[in-house]
Amino acid sequence: MSKSILVTGCAGFIGSNFVPYFLDKYPEYQIINLDLLTYAGDLMNLNDIEKDSNYKFIKGDICNRDLVEFIFDEYDIKGIIHFAAESHVDNSIKNPGVFIETNVNGTFTLLDVAYKKWMKKPFSFKAGYEKCRFHHISTDEVYGTLNETDLFTEETPYAPNSPYAASKASSDMIVRSYQETYGMNTVITNCSNNYGPKQHDEKLIPTIIRKCLSGDNIPIYGDGKNIRDWLYVFDHCKGIDLVYHTGREANIYNIGGHNERTNLQIVDTICSILDEKVPTDKSYKDLISFVEDRAGHDRRYAIDATKLEKELGWKADEDFSTGIVKTIDWYLEKYND
């Protein structure tokens, strides 16, 4: 008898890497993918599992309570891994309302339906639902920006600066409230910038690769010295797997790659690799151009993943120098098809 879990937003970047990995590792699970297929979701990302008998795709909105209730009843959902979110900071600056609706109200809807379906009353699970868990995927952006030396830990106070970050911080707080008030079994993971296969073309690394191959200017915000901690997407997937199955209830786990780079360093690395792999008569670095900085652009993010490493034994398999080569190779194949 397979156990059904609802995984939201599987057609997006991280979800579409996570689900094939998870189905391959755990044949006892049935995954129900609820995804609205906004611009960031693409079912082509899941071609390799669309015929898997343990996988079911449902197109719909996490804010649609009737649909979420139907899915719980129809598939007897016993766990949730919640990826679905609006996540592009630039878009959140232009149109914050969508981010509040999806990230805040959508998360609330999932939590509230799960509470009603799994529990009789606060701190009392229905028979057969005692091990049901809600795993919320969040971001390091909830912590705001860092000085030059500190790292984000699980104890860092929240200080979100963009509408996107504020919407994710809000959803984290709602998850916490369902843990504290109702005794729901929840965990939260906050990750640093992911990179790897299947990322949307608008994001930094795919954009750099795409612009190089087309010979267009590579736009870099401000002075290019904003620092991010980069995490290879499969290392993130392994961290989620560990936390969902073995993380302590009511805990937050930060997942980061120990790979801090400025945006300029990222561009420089990609251009150098492409100069070797796809040489032209001049270096791709000549395409770098600086554009007006993003509003509210956080200067530095960096995550301390010590808790996850020490408590659950996680470690990143890729550092940036190996992960970026795999990533570039994947995009070269994609863009040359």
C-alpha positions as CSV (number, residue, x, y, z in Angstrom):
1,M,0.0,0.0,0.0
2,S,1.6,3.2,-1.1
3,K,1.5,6.3,1.0
4,S,0.3,9.5,-0.7
5,I,2.0,12.8,-0.1
6,L,1.0,16.1,-1.7
7,V,4.0,17.9,-3.2
8,T,3.1,21.4,-4.4
9,G,4.8,23.2,-7.3
10,C,6.6,20.2,-8.8
11,A,6.8,21.7,-12.3
12,G,9.1,24.5,-11.0
13,F,12.8,24.4,-10.8
14,I,13.5,22.7,-7.4
15,G,10.4,20.6,-7.4
16,S,11.0,19.1,-10.8
17,N,14.5,18.1,-9.7
18,F,13.2,16.8,-6.3
19,V,10.3,14.6,-7.5
20,P,12.2,12.2,-9.9
21,Y,14.9,11.8,-7.2
22,F,12.3,11.1,-4.5
23,L,10.2,8.6,-6.6
24,D,13.3,6.7,-7.5
25,K,14.5,6.5,-3.9
26,Y,11.1,5.8,-2.4
27,P,8.9,3.5,-4.5
28,E,6.5,3.2,-1.5
29,Y,5.3,6.8,-2.0
30,Q,2.6,8.1,-4.3
31,I,3.3,11.8,-5.2
32,I,0.4,14.1,-6.0
33,N,1.7,17.2,-7.7
34,L,-0.5,20.2,-7.4
35,D,0.8,23.0,-9.6
36,L,-0.9,26.0,-11.3
37,L,1.6,26.0,-14.1
38,T,2.3,29.8,-13.9
39,Y,5.1,31.1,-16.1
40,A,7.7,29.5,-13.8
41,G,6.2,26.0,-14.1
42,D,6.8,23.7,-17.1
43,L,5.5,20.1,-17.3
44,M,8.4,19.4,-19.8
45,N,10.6,19.4,-16.6
46,L,8.7,16.3,-15.5
47,N,8.7,14.3,-18.8
48,D,10.8,11.5,-17.4
49,I,8.1,10.7,-14.7
50,E,4.8,11.6,-16.4
51,K,4.0,7.9,-16.9
52,D,5.2,6.8,-13.5
53,S,2.3,4.9,-11.7
54,N,3.3,6.6,-8.4
55,Y,3.0,10.1,-9.8
56,K,-0.2,12.1,-10.4
57,F,-0.3,15.7,-11.8
58,I,-3.3,18.0,-10.9
59,K,-3.4,21.4,-12.4
60,G,-4.7,23.9,-9.8
61,D,-4.2,26.6,-7.3
62,I,-3.1,26.0,-3.7
63,C,-5.5,28.9,-2.8
64,N,-8.4,26.8,-4.0
65,R,-9.7,25.3,-0.8
66,D,-12.3,23.1,-2.4
67,L,-9.7,21.5,-4.7
68,V,-7.2,21.0,-1.8
69,E,-9.9,19.3,0.3
70,F,-10.8,17.1,-2.7
71,I,-7.2,16.0,-3.1
72,F,-6.9,15.2,0.6
73,D,-10.1,13.1,0.4
74,E,-9.4,11.4,-2.9
75,Y,-5.8,10.4,-2.3
76,D,-5.8,10.2,1.5
77,I,-2.9,12.5,1.8
78,K,-0.5,11.7,4.6
79,G,2.2,14.4,4.2
80,I,2.9,17.7,2.4
81,I,6.1,19.0,0.9
82,H,5.3,22.6,0.0
83,F,7.4,24.1,-2.8
84,A,4.8,26.2,-4.6
85,A,5.6,29.9,-4.4
86,E,6.0,33.0,-6.4
87,S,9.7,33.5,-6.1
88,H,11.2,36.1,-8.5
89,V,12.2,39.2,-6.5
90,D,11.9,41.6,-9.5
91,N,8.4,40.5,-10.1
92,S,7.5,40.9,-6.5
93,I,8.6,44.6,-6.7
94,K,6.4,45.2,-9.8
95,N,3.3,43.1,-8.6
96,P,3.5,42.3,-4.9
97,G,-0.2,41.3,-4.6
98,V,0.3,38.0,-6.4
99,F,3.1,37.1,-4.0
100,I,0.9,37.7,-0.9
101,E,-2.0,35.7,-2.4
102,T,0.1,32.6,-3.4
103,N,2.8,32.6,-0.7
104,V,0.7,33.7,2.3
105,N,-2.9,32.6,1.5
106,G,-1.9,29.5,-0.3
107,T,0.3,28.3,2.5
108,F,-2.5,29.0,5.0
109,T,-5.0,27.1,2.9
110,L,-2.8,24.0,2.8
111,L,-2.1,24.1,6.5
112,D,-5.7,24.6,7.5
113,V,-7.0,21.8,5.3
114,A,-4.2,19.5,6.6
115,Y,-5.2,20.4,10.2
116,K,-8.8,19.6,9.6
117,K,-8.1,16.3,7.7
118,W,-5.3,15.0,10.0
119,M,-6.4,16.1,13.5
120,K,-9.5,15.8,15.7
121,K,-8.6,18.9,17.8
122,P,-5.4,20.7,18.8
123,F,-2.6,18.3,19.7
124,S,-4.8,15.2,18.9
125,F,-4.3,13.4,15.6
126,K,-6.9,11.1,14.1
127,A,-6.1,7.4,14.1
128,G,-3.7,6.6,11.3
129,Y,-2.6,10.2,10.8
130,E,-0.1,10.5,13.7
131,K,3.0,10.6,11.5
132,C,1.6,13.2,9.0
133,R,4.1,16.0,8.5
134,F,4.0,19.4,6.8
135,H,7.4,20.4,5.3
136,H,7.5,24.1,4.2
137,I,10.2,25.1,1.8
138,S,11.4,28.7,2.5
139,T,14.3,30.9,1.6
140,D,17.3,32.7,3.2
141,E,15.8,36.0,2.1
142,V,13.5,36.0,5.1
143,Y,16.6,37.0,7.2
144,G,17.3,40.2,5.2
145,T,20.8,41.2,4.4
146,L,24.2,40.4,6.1
147,N,27.3,42.2,7.0
148,E,30.6,41.1,5.5
149,T,31.4,38.3,8.0
150,D,28.3,36.8,9.7
151,L,26.2,33.8,8.5
152,F,22.5,33.2,8.7
153,T,21.7,30.6,11.3
154,E,18.3,29.2,12.4
155,E,18.4,31.8,15.2
156,T,18.9,34.8,13.0
157,P,15.9,37.3,13.4
158,Y,13.7,37.7,10.4
159,A,14.1,41.0,8.6
160,P,12.7,40.6,5.1
161,N,13.4,43.5,2.7
162,S,11.5,42.7,-0.5
163,P,7.8,41.9,-1.0
164,Y,8.8,38.4,-2.0
165,A,10.9,37.9,1.2
166,A,8.1,39.4,3.3
167,S,5.6,37.0,1.8
168,K,7.8,34.0,2.5
169,A,8.5,35.2,6.1
170,S,4.8,35.5,6.6
171,S,4.2,32.0,5.4
172,D,6.9,30.7,7.7
173,M,5.1,32.4,10.6
174,I,1.8,30.8,9.7
175,V,3.5,27.4,9.7
176,R,4.9,28.1,13.1
177,S,1.5,29.1,14.4
178,Y,-0.1,25.8,13.3
179,Q,2.7,24.0,15.1
180,E,2.4,26.0,18.3
181,T,-1.4,26.5,18.5
182,Y,-2.6,23.2,17.1
183,G,0.3,20.8,17.5
184,M,0.7,20.1,13.8
185,N,3.9,18.3,12.9
186,T,5.9,20.9,10.9
187,V,9.4,21.5,9.7
188,I,10.8,24.4,7.7
189,T,13.9,24.5,5.5
190,N,15.4,27.8,4.5
191,C,17.8,27.5,1.5
192,S,20.3,29.7,-0.2
193,N,20.3,30.4,-4.0
194,N,19.8,27.2,-5.9
195,Y,21.4,26.6,-9.3
196,G,21.4,23.6,-11.7
197,P,19.3,22.0,-14.4
198,K,15.7,23.0,-15.1
199,Q,15.9,26.6,-13.7
200,H,13.7,29.2,-15.3
201,D,15.5,31.2,-18.1
202,E,15.0,34.5,-16.3
203,K,17.2,33.6,-13.3
204,L,20.8,34.8,-13.1
205,I,22.8,31.8,-14.2
206,P,20.6,30.7,-17.1
207,T,20.4,34.3,-18.2
208,I,24.2,34.6,-18.3
209,I,24.6,31.4,-20.3
210,R,21.8,32.4,-22.7
211,K,23.2,35.9,-23.3
212,C,26.6,34.6,-23.9
213,L,25.4,32.1,-26.5
214,S,23.3,34.7,-28.3
215,G,26.0,37.4,-28.1
216,D,23.8,39.8,-26.2
217,N,25.0,42.1,-23.3
218,I,25.0,40.3,-19.9
219,P,23.1,42.7,-17.5
220,I,24.6,43.0,-14.0
221,Y,22.8,44.9,-11.3
222,G,24.7,47.8,-9.7
223,D,28.4,47.2,-9.1
224,G,28.0,43.4,-9.4
225,K,29.4,42.9,-5.9
226,N,26.2,41.5,-4.2
227,I,27.1,38.2,-2.6
228,R,25.0,35.0,-2.7
229,D,25.6,31.6,-1.3
230,W,25.1,29.0,-4.1
231,L,23.6,25.6,-3.5
232,Y,23.5,22.9,-6.2
233,V,19.9,21.8,-6.6
234,F,20.5,18.1,-6.0
235,D,22.2,18.8,-2.8
236,H,19.1,20.8,-1.8
237,C,16.9,17.9,-2.7
238,K,18.9,15.5,-0.5
239,G,18.6,18.0,2.4
240,I,14.8,18.2,2.0
241,D,14.6,14.4,1.9
242,L,16.6,14.2,5.2
243,V,14.6,16.9,7.0
244,Y,11.2,15.5,5.8
245,H,12.1,12.0,7.1
246,T,14.4,12.7,10.1
247,G,14.3,16.3,11.0
248,R,13.0,17.2,14.5
249,E,9.4,18.4,14.6
250,A,9.0,22.2,15.1
251,N,12.5,22.9,13.8
252,I,14.0,25.0,11.1
253,Y,17.0,23.7,9.1
254,N,19.1,26.0,7.0
255,I,20.4,24.4,3.8
256,G,23.4,26.3,2.2
257,G,26.3,25.4,-0.1
258,H,29.3,27.1,1.6
259,N,29.8,28.7,-1.9
260,E,29.8,32.5,-1.5
261,R,30.3,34.4,-4.8
262,T,29.7,37.9,-6.0
263,N,27.5,38.2,-9.1
264,L,30.7,39.4,-10.9
265,Q,32.5,36.2,-9.9
266,I,29.6,34.1,-11.2
267,V,29.7,35.9,-14.6
268,D,33.4,35.6,-14.8
269,T,33.4,31.9,-14.0
270,I,30.6,31.1,-16.5
271,C,32.3,33.2,-19.2
272,S,35.7,31.5,-18.7
273,I,34.1,28.0,-19.0
274,L,32.2,29.0,-22.1
275,D,35.3,30.5,-23.6
276,E,36.7,27.0,-23.5
277,K,33.6,25.0,-24.4
278,V,32.2,27.3,-27.1
279,P,35.0,29.7,-28.1
280,T,34.4,32.7,-30.3
281,D,36.8,35.3,-31.7
282,K,36.6,37.2,-28.3
283,S,35.9,36.5,-24.7
284,Y,32.3,36.4,-23.5
285,K,33.5,38.7,-20.7
286,D,33.3,41.5,-23.2
287,L,29.5,41.2,-23.1
288,I,29.3,42.2,-19.4
289,S,27.3,45.4,-18.9
290,F,26.2,47.1,-15.7
291,V,22.5,48.2,-15.3
292,E,20.7,50.2,-12.6
293,D,20.5,48.3,-9.3
294,R,17.4,46.5,-8.2
295,A,15.2,48.3,-5.6
296,G,15.9,47.0,-2.1
297,H,18.7,44.8,-3.4
298,D,20.2,42.9,-0.4
299,R,24.0,43.0,-0.3
300,R,24.9,39.6,1.0
301,Y,23.3,36.3,1.9
302,A,25.2,33.3,3.3
303,I,23.9,30.3,5.2
304,D,25.4,28.3,8.1
305,A,24.2,24.7,7.5
306,T,26.0,23.4,10.6
307,K,22.7,22.2,12.3
308,L,21.7,20.2,9.3
309,E,25.2,18.7,8.9
310,K,25.6,17.8,12.6
311,E,22.1,16.7,13.4
312,L,21.1,14.9,10.2
313,G,24.5,14.1,8.6
314,W,23.9,16.2,5.4
315,K,26.7,17.4,3.3
316,A,26.9,19.0,-0.1
317,D,28.3,16.7,-2.8
318,E,29.0,19.6,-5.2
319,D,31.0,22.7,-4.7
320,F,30.5,25.6,-7.1
321,S,33.4,24.7,-9.4
322,T,32.0,21.2,-10.1
323,G,28.3,22.1,-10.0
324,I,28.6,25.0,-12.4
325,V,30.2,22.8,-15.0
326,K,27.4,20.3,-14.8
327,T,24.9,23.2,-15.0
328,I,26.5,24.8,-18.0
329,D,26.6,21.4,-19.8
330,W,22.9,20.9,-19.2
331,Y,22.0,24.4,-20.6
332,L,24.3,24.0,-23.6
333,E,22.3,20.9,-24.5
334,K,19.0,22.7,-23.9
335,Y,19.8,25.8,-25.8
336,N,21.5,23.9,-28.7
337,D,18.5,21.6,-29.3
